[in-house]
């Protein structure tokens, strides 16, 4: 048996080379942070602008909303609250029009359920008006989240919010003659704009805003493999 001397500690190959120190995280240029905050400020400005165009003093007044088909839609959440939810249902037969009709079948019940929930702390008319205003106010923010989720190059996401705001105030194609307008009827009621929203299509506007939030969240979750449940809830 031959005795061997242990190799010195500093001999080559006797120990693992120490890992190089991790490089310091490079700091983002200051103007990138400023651009992000500016984009967020534009989105907030768009949402606040829409809110004030809807006249908050009227939204908080306890009066019955009307205009277009809205006067008929006022009936639905109250019927849901008084007759269906107590039976554990969100759709059923209503005898109030004609020979009766299937209430809750042709309109998604989410806005009506939100109105009923707000009605527990607010007067019914105010709860109804706040929910009708929710879609237009949220639409610019949804467009911004959509752009950020798709990683659209700056400054596209805040411009998406500006574009959504412009859509809300769209009233029809310019230059349309009177005869074409008469044949087409109310061509400014085209879904997603304020004229459509307050003529009774507030569920559609809210769905459009939620769809943009959903698509943005879905793109983020697929890229980062995180929070996959959140797009499902929005959907």
C-alpha positions as CSV (number, residue, x, y, z in Angstrom):
1,X,0.0,0.0,0.0
2,X,1.5,3.3,-1.1
3,X,0.8,6.3,1.0
4,X,-0.1,9.4,-1.0
5,X,0.0,13.0,0.1
6,X,-3.2,15.0,-0.2
7,X,-3.1,17.6,-3.0
8,X,-2.8,21.2,-1.9
9,X,-6.0,23.0,-1.7
10,X,-5.0,25.4,-4.5
11,X,-4.0,22.7,-6.9
12,X,-5.8,22.7,-10.3
13,X,-8.9,20.5,-10.3
14,X,-9.1,20.0,-6.6
15,X,-12.2,22.1,-6.1
16,X,-14.9,23.6,-8.3
17,X,-14.3,26.9,-9.7
18,X,-16.2,29.6,-7.9
19,X,-19.2,30.8,-9.8
20,X,-18.7,34.3,-11.2
21,X,-20.6,37.0,-9.4
22,X,-24.0,37.7,-10.9
23,X,-24.0,40.8,-13.0
24,X,-25.8,43.7,-11.6
25,X,-29.3,44.1,-13.1
26,X,-29.1,46.8,-15.7
27,X,-31.3,49.7,-14.8
28,X,-33.9,50.8,-17.3
29,X,-33.4,54.3,-18.8
30,X,-35.4,56.9,-16.9
31,X,-37.3,57.8,-20.0
32,X,-38.9,54.4,-20.2
33,X,-40.4,54.8,-16.8
34,X,-41.6,58.2,-17.8
35,X,-43.2,56.8,-20.9
36,X,-45.1,54.1,-18.9
37,X,-46.4,56.7,-16.4
38,X,-47.4,59.0,-19.3
39,X,-49.3,56.2,-21.0
40,X,-51.1,55.3,-17.7
41,X,-52.0,59.0,-17.3
42,X,-53.5,59.1,-20.8
43,X,-55.7,56.1,-20.0
44,X,-56.9,57.6,-16.8
45,X,-57.6,60.9,-18.6
46,X,-59.7,59.0,-21.2
47,X,-61.7,57.2,-18.6
48,X,-62.3,60.4,-16.6
49,X,-63.2,62.3,-19.7
50,X,-65.9,59.7,-20.6
51,X,-67.1,59.8,-17.0
52,X,-67.7,63.5,-17.1
53,X,-69.3,63.3,-20.4
54,X,-71.9,61.1,-18.8
55,X,-72.6,63.8,-16.2
56,X,-72.0,62.2,-12.8
57,X,-74.6,64.5,-11.2
58,X,-77.3,62.9,-13.3
59,X,-75.9,59.3,-12.8
60,X,-76.3,59.8,-9.0
61,X,-79.8,61.3,-9.3
62,X,-82.6,58.9,-8.3
63,X,-84.6,59.1,-11.5
64,X,-85.7,56.4,-13.9
65,X,-83.3,56.1,-16.9
66,X,-84.9,56.1,-20.4
67,X,-83.9,56.5,-24.0
68,X,-84.3,54.1,-26.8
69,X,-84.9,50.6,-25.4
70,X,-83.4,51.5,-22.0
71,X,-86.8,52.2,-20.6
72,X,-87.8,48.6,-21.2
73,X,-84.5,47.2,-19.8
74,X,-85.1,48.9,-16.5
75,X,-87.7,46.3,-15.9
76,X,-85.4,43.2,-16.2
77,X,-83.1,43.5,-13.1
78,X,-86.1,44.2,-10.9
79,X,-87.9,41.2,-12.2
80,X,-84.8,39.1,-11.7
81,X,-84.5,40.3,-8.1
82,X,-88.1,39.9,-7.2
83,X,-89.1,36.7,-8.9
84,X,-86.2,34.6,-10.1
85,X,-83.3,34.8,-7.7
86,X,-85.5,33.8,-4.8
87,X,-86.0,30.5,-6.7
88,X,-82.3,30.1,-7.4
89,X,-82.8,30.9,-11.1
90,X,-81.5,33.7,-13.4
91,X,-83.9,33.0,-16.3
92,X,-87.5,32.1,-16.5
93,X,-90.9,32.9,-17.9
94,X,-92.3,36.4,-17.5
95,X,-96.0,37.3,-18.2
96,X,-95.4,41.0,-18.4
97,X,-95.4,41.5,-22.2
98,X,-97.7,40.0,-24.9
99,X,-98.6,36.4,-23.9
100,X,-95.4,36.1,-21.9
101,X,-91.7,35.6,-23.0
102,X,-88.6,33.9,-21.7
103,X,-86.9,36.5,-19.6
104,X,-83.1,36.2,-19.2
105,X,-82.7,34.1,-22.4
106,X,-81.6,36.8,-24.9
107,X,-79.5,39.0,-22.7
108,X,-76.5,37.9,-20.7
109,X,-77.5,38.2,-17.0
110,X,-74.2,39.5,-15.7
111,X,-75.1,43.3,-15.9
112,X,-78.5,42.6,-14.3
113,X,-76.8,40.7,-11.5
114,X,-74.4,43.6,-10.8
115,X,-77.4,46.0,-10.7
116,X,-79.2,43.7,-8.2
117,X,-76.0,43.6,-6.1
118,X,-75.6,47.4,-6.1
119,X,-79.3,47.7,-5.3
120,X,-78.6,46.3,-1.8
121,X,-76.7,49.5,-1.0
122,X,-78.0,52.1,-3.5
123,X,-81.4,53.1,-4.9
124,X,-82.4,50.9,-7.8
125,X,-82.3,53.7,-10.4
126,X,-78.8,54.8,-9.4
127,X,-77.6,51.2,-9.4
128,X,-79.0,50.8,-12.9
129,X,-77.5,54.0,-14.3
130,X,-74.0,53.2,-12.8
131,X,-73.9,49.8,-14.5
132,X,-75.0,51.3,-17.8
133,X,-72.1,53.8,-17.5
134,X,-69.6,51.1,-16.4
135,X,-68.9,49.7,-20.0
136,X,-68.1,53.1,-21.6
137,X,-65.9,54.1,-18.7
138,X,-64.0,50.8,-18.7
139,X,-63.6,50.6,-22.5
140,X,-60.4,52.8,-22.8
141,X,-58.8,50.9,-20.0
142,X,-59.7,47.6,-21.6
143,X,-58.1,48.8,-24.9
144,X,-54.9,49.7,-23.0
145,X,-54.7,46.4,-21.3
146,X,-55.2,44.7,-24.7
147,X,-52.3,46.6,-26.2
148,X,-50.0,45.9,-23.2
149,X,-50.9,42.2,-23.2
150,X,-50.0,41.9,-26.9
151,X,-46.8,43.8,-26.2
152,X,-47.7,46.4,-28.8
153,X,-44.7,48.7,-29.3
154,X,-44.9,52.0,-27.4
155,X,-46.9,54.3,-27.6
156,X,-49.5,52.0,-29.2
157,X,-51.3,50.9,-25.9
158,X,-52.3,54.4,-24.8
159,X,-53.2,55.2,-28.4
160,X,-55.5,52.1,-28.3
161,X,-57.2,53.8,-25.3
162,X,-57.6,57.1,-27.3
163,X,-59.0,55.1,-30.2
164,X,-61.6,53.4,-27.9
165,X,-62.6,56.8,-26.6
166,X,-63.1,58.1,-30.1
167,X,-65.2,55.1,-30.9
168,X,-67.5,55.9,-28.0
169,X,-68.4,59.2,-29.6
170,X,-68.8,57.9,-33.1
171,X,-72.2,58.9,-34.6
172,X,-72.0,57.4,-38.1
173,X,-70.1,57.7,-41.4
174,X,-69.6,61.4,-42.4
175,X,-71.2,62.5,-45.6
176,X,-74.1,60.0,-45.6
177,X,-77.0,61.5,-47.4
178,X,-80.5,61.9,-45.8
179,X,-82.0,59.1,-48.0
180,X,-79.3,56.6,-47.0
181,X,-79.8,57.5,-43.4
182,X,-83.6,57.1,-43.6
183,X,-83.2,53.6,-45.2
184,X,-80.5,52.5,-42.8
185,X,-82.5,53.9,-39.8
186,X,-80.4,54.9,-36.8
187,X,-77.0,54.2,-38.3
188,X,-75.2,55.7,-35.3
189,X,-76.5,52.8,-33.2
190,X,-73.8,50.4,-34.3
191,X,-72.7,48.7,-31.0
192,X,-70.0,49.9,-28.7
193,X,-70.5,53.6,-28.9
194,X,-72.4,55.9,-26.5
195,X,-75.4,56.2,-28.8
196,X,-75.8,52.4,-28.7
197,X,-75.1,52.1,-25.0
198,X,-77.8,54.5,-23.9
199,X,-80.3,53.2,-26.5
200,X,-80.3,49.9,-24.5
201,X,-77.1,48.1,-25.6
202,X,-75.2,48.7,-22.4
203,X,-74.7,44.9,-21.9
204,X,-72.9,44.9,-25.3
205,X,-70.6,47.8,-24.4
206,X,-69.7,46.2,-21.1
207,X,-69.0,42.9,-22.9
208,X,-66.8,44.6,-25.4
209,X,-64.7,46.2,-22.5
210,X,-64.5,42.8,-20.8
211,X,-63.4,41.2,-24.1
212,X,-60.5,43.5,-24.4
213,X,-59.5,42.9,-20.8
214,X,-59.8,39.1,-21.5
215,X,-57.6,39.2,-24.6
216,X,-54.9,41.2,-22.9
217,X,-54.9,39.0,-19.9
218,X,-54.9,35.9,-22.1
219,X,-51.9,37.1,-24.0
220,X,-50.0,37.9,-20.8
221,X,-50.8,34.5,-19.2
222,X,-49.8,32.5,-22.3
223,X,-46.5,34.3,-22.5
224,X,-45.6,34.1,-18.8
225,X,-47.5,30.9,-17.9
226,X,-49.0,32.6,-14.9
227,X,-52.4,33.3,-13.6
228,X,-54.2,31.2,-16.2
229,X,-57.4,31.4,-14.1
230,X,-57.7,35.1,-14.6
231,X,-58.5,35.2,-18.3
232,X,-61.0,32.4,-17.7
233,X,-62.9,34.5,-15.2
234,X,-62.9,37.5,-17.5
235,X,-64.1,35.3,-20.3
